[in-house]
Amino acid sequence: ETGVTQTPRHLVMGMTNKKSLKCEQHLGHNAMYWYKQSAKKPLELMFVYNFKEQTENNSVPSRFSPECPNSSHLFLHLHTLQPEDSALYLCASSQDRAGATDTQYFGPGTRLTVL
Amino acid sequence: GQQVMQIPQYQHVQEGEDFTTYCNSSTTLSNIQWYKQRPGGHPVFLIQLVKSGEVKKQKRLTFQFGEAKKNSSLHITATQTTDVGTYFCAGPNAGGTSYGKLTFGQGTILTVHP
């Protein structure tokens, strides 16, 4: 499946580093999402973008900064992270038709380790 | 806020045994979706149920949506080692800025012993 791609697939960073996660969708979708998946926890929705506009920020700490330059690309900028931020970060997209709950297509994720 | 609960959290079965996971929502859902995440993989959409009491089948998988549209189940008949993974249900949030977005259950991790 190559509809939603994410880079890098693995990332190890120190607490003082600045890094960015990239997501790209090739499905012509209008909505994109960032999720955090930690061990033994449900998928946590972080940010939602519809037509490049952020429509959801689930009380995410400011050390996570999303950017959506167009409907196909989504970034997650990381700075001064904590070890507890280590997790799998999943990007997803959906068509986001009005009045419908569309299927979400997930990317392979970035496995992040914060030392 | 809306909560989606799944039980059990873990299920270990012998190959050939059946498996069921249950999903319960604190609110009535317009629809429910099921996803599967293989170990080391990412969630992949399986199915969406929309109608009250709806039952859908995909080979050995049977999905059911409750009459009150607040619960759902996934049943696998005669499990195989390829069924291992985490099964998530997800329901849309209703109202407010979260309209149309999904709330995921915590998932059921299925292990199949050969």
Interface residues (C-beta under 8 A of the other chain):
Chain A: E1 Y33 K41 P42 L43 L45 V48 T55 E56 L90 A92 D96 A100 T101 D102 T103 Q104 Y105 F106 G107 P108 G109
Chain B: S30 N31 Q33 G41 H42 P43 V44 F45 Q48 F88 A90 P92 T97 S98 G100 K101 L102 T103 F104 G105 Q106 G107
